[in-house]
Amino acid sequence: MSSPYSLSLQELASSGNLFPAYWAVSAAIAWALYNVFANKLGNDSEGSVTVFMFGSGVVTSLLLLVINERRDWSTQTLLELGFMALATNIGYFMWDYSMRKGNAAFISLLSYFIPITSTIVTVVYLHVVTTLYLFIGAFLVVAGAYITHLSINNDRKAS
């Protein structure tokens, strides 16, 4: 029996549930496509956030027709959904605008803190019990961001 914190490709394949892996790969591809199209569609006055949000909405709506899952709609659910939609749109707009108009290296450094911030919000809002692995992961994300920032600055100084 393997540790609950380990994962191998063999274990994933033998579990018969590759659905999460497909979603992870799809998310990576979607993010790469978004970055490419953001550069192609965006200009100084308007970015591609609107196109991305519309496309995400269409894909998600189509998935709702295909995936059979229990849905509970309540006032709290609708308020949370509305907040998430608003926060996501504002966040993407601010990130896109900052990348086009601001210091891209600094904005990139700050973007590495997104997983830490979202983890903290999740822990607080959903009352999730934290473990040592969470703090190790947070430290590794910050360390990676710092190393990346140093690398970008060293490349600029060498040029």
N, C-alpha and C positions, 0 to 999 in steps of 0.2 A: 504494500500500500504506500502510495506516495504522500508527501506532505501536502496539506491543503494550500500551501503557498507556492507550490511548484507547478510547472506546466511543461509538458513536452509535446512535440508534434505527434508522437505516437499515441499519447494519452488522448489528445484532442481528436485524432482520427478514429480511435477505437471507441470513443464515447458515443459516436453516432450523431452528435449534435454539433454540426459545423456552422449552424446559423449565426452564432455570435462572431465567429471568425470571418464569415462572409460580410457581416456588417462592419467589422473593423477595417477590413480591406476596402470595402466600399467607401467608408468615411475617409480613408487616406486618399483614395483616388478622387473623391469629390473635393477634398481640400486642395489637392494639387490643381485640379481643373479650375476651381474658384480663383486661385492665385494667378493662373495663366490668363483666364478671362478678365480678371480685375485689371490686369495690365493692358489687355487689348481693348476693353470696352471703356475703361475709365479715362477721363481727361482732367484738366485742371478744374473744371467747373462742376463735374458730376462723375461719381464713381459708378461701380457696377453693383453696389449694394442692393439697389432696387431690383435689378435683374436676378441676383442671387436669391433674395428673399422670395420673390415671386416663384422662381423655379423650385425652391425648397418647399413652398406651400403646395405647389402642384404635385410634386413627388410624394409628399406626405399624405395628401388627400387621396391619391391613387393607392397608396399602401393601405389606407384605412379600408378600402374596398376589398383588398386581397387578404389581409390579416384578420383572422377571427379572434377577437379578444373581448373580454368583458369590459364594458365602459360604464362608469358611474359618473353621471353629471349632477353636480350640486352647485350651489352658489359659490362655495369655497373653491371648487374645481374651476369654475368659469373665471373667478377673480384671479386665481393662480395662473391660469392659461393666458389671460389678458396681460397680467404683469410680465410673464415670461416673454410674450410676443413683443411687448413694448420695450422691455429691457434688452432683448436680443437685437431689435432693430436699432435702438439708440446706440448700443455697444458696437455693432458692426459699422454704423455710420461714423461714430467717433474714431474707431480704429482705422477705417479706410481714409478718412480725412487726415488723421494724424500721420499716416504713412505717406500720403501724398504731399502734405504741407510742412511736416515737422522733421525732426531729426530721426531718420529711419533706424539708425543703430540704437538710439536710446529707446525708441518705441518698441523695437524688437526685444531689447533687454527686458522691458516692462512686461511684454507679452508672455515671457516665460513664467511670470508669477500668476497667470490666469489659472492653471491647474491648482495651485495652492489656495488661491482665493476661493475658487469654486468648491474645493474640498472643505474649507473652513465653513462656508455658507451651508453646505450639505450637512456637515456634522452638527451644526447648531440647529438648523431648521428641521432636520429629520431625526434629531436626537440619536445619532449614530455613535456607538462606543468606539473610541479610537484605540489603536494598538501601536506598538513600537514600529511596526512596518510602515504605518502611515507617516510617522515622523522621519523615518529613514528616507522614505520616498520624497518627502518635502525637502529635506536637506539635499538630496541628490539633484532635484530640479533646480534649486537655488544655485548649487555648485555648478551645474551645467550651464546655467544662464550666465554666471560670472565668467566661466572659462570662455564661453562663446563671445561675451562682450570684450574680454581681453584679446581674443583672437582677431575680432573685427578691428579693434583699435590698433593692434600691432600691424595688421595688413595695411591700414591707412597710413601709418607712420613710415612703413617701408616703401610706399608708393611715391 
